[in-house]
Amino acid sequence: MMNRKKFISALVPLGASLAATANVKKFEDPDSRIKIPEYLNPGDIIGITSPAGYITDEDIRPSILKLQEWGYNIKTGNTIGKRDFTYGGTDAERLTDFQQMLDDKNVKAVMCARGGYGALRIIDKIDFTNFVAHPKWIIGFSDITVMH
């Protein structure tokens, strides 16, 4: 059981530090605000690419069928079914495919078929200029979070 005197004395430094930060004016760059893309609607195009790990056409087929069942149109990238070691194609192929999906104004969301280290190998080469002007959803997990 904690001593009441020790408990209160432990709160004093915490309270002082919180009070000190309360008066600090935070710098907010208006250009750094998060831009939320338009919500997806049936009929929208979802591009599926593999900027990281390898996946076969057969493995991705159930996902495509489910998305189509929900009313979305699907555009599969050139890296689906490609393989270079454990990656969905070479670094250049994965970069090109992901970049095309980002730049395609008709694609409303980019779904990354697999996560993995391959995303980290291309992140520094992606041009996000069009993406910033026209944001879209990037869907993925694992190392794909570097794209987020």
N, C-alpha and C positions, 0 to 999 in steps of 0.2 A: 504494500500500500504506500502511495506516495505522500510525503509530508506536504501539508498545505502550503507552508512557507516556501519550500523548494519549488513547488508547482508555480506559485505566483511569481517568484523570482525568475523562473525560466520564461515566463510570458513577457516580462518587461523588455528584454532585448528584442524579442520578436515584434512586439507592439511598436517599439521605437523604429525598427527598420521599416515596418509597414508605413508608419507615419511619414518617414523620410521620403519614401518613394511616392507617396500620394501627391506631393506637390511638384513632382518632376513632370515637366511638359514633354510629352512624347513627340518625336518627329514622325510625321506621317507623309510619305511621298504619295501624292494622289495617283501617280502612275503605277504604284505597286499594289493597288487593290486587286483582289481576286475577281476575275471575270467568269461568270458562270455561263456555260454554253446553253443554247436553247435545249429544252427537254426533248427527248426523242418521241416521235409519233409514228404510228404504223405508216408504212410507205417510205420511211427514211432509209437511207443506205448506211449500213454498218460495214466498215472495211475490216477484214480479218487478215492479220499479217503475223509473221513470226520473227520479231527483231531479236530474239534470244534463242531459246531452245528449239530443237527439231520436233516436228510433228507431222504425221502422215495425213493424207487426204481422208483415209478411212477413220482415223481417230477423231478428226474434227467434224466429220459428217453429222453425228447426232446433234452437235451444237448448232450447226447451220440449219438443220431441219427444225429445231426448236425455235430459233430466231425467226425463221420464215413462218412458222405456225403462229407466232405472235404478231405477224404482219410486217416484219422488216424485210427489206431487200438486202442481199448480201453481195459484197464484192470481195472475192478472195485475192490476196496478194500473191505475188510470184514466189514468195518464200515458203508457202504452204506446200509441204511435200519435198522441199529441197533439204539437202543435208551436207554439212561440212563438219565432220567429227561429231560433236554433240550439238552443234548450232544449226539453225534453220537456214543454211546457206553461208556463204563467205561474209566477212564483215561488210564488204562493198555491196553485196546483194541485199543483205538485211538493211543496211543504211538506205539504199535506193528505194526499197519497197516501203519502208516506214515513212521516208520523206514524201513519197508519192501519195501515200494515204493522208498525211498531214496537209499536203498542199491541194488535194482534190476538194474543191468547194462543194461537191455533191455528197461527199462522205461526211456524215454527221457525227460519227463515232468511230474510233479506231480500237478494235479489240485485239489484244495481243494474245496469241494462241497459247504461248507458254512463257514462263518466266525463265530466269537463269542469267548467268554471268555475261552472256552475249550482249545484253542490253548495255552493260557498262562499257563494253568495247567500242560502242558506236555513239554514245550520248554526246561526246564533245564535238562530233561532226554534224549533228543534226542542226538544220537551220530552222529556228522557231519563229522567223519573221512573219510568215503567213498565219501561223498558229496564233500568235499574239493578236493579230488583227482580226482573225476569224476563229475564235476558240471552239474546240470540239471536245467531246468526251474521249479520254484515253482510259481504256479498260484493261486491267491486268493485275498481276500479283507478283510476289517474290521480288526479283531484281527489277521488274518493270516499274516498281515504285520510283525508281530514279527518273522516269519520264514524268511522273506526277509532280 
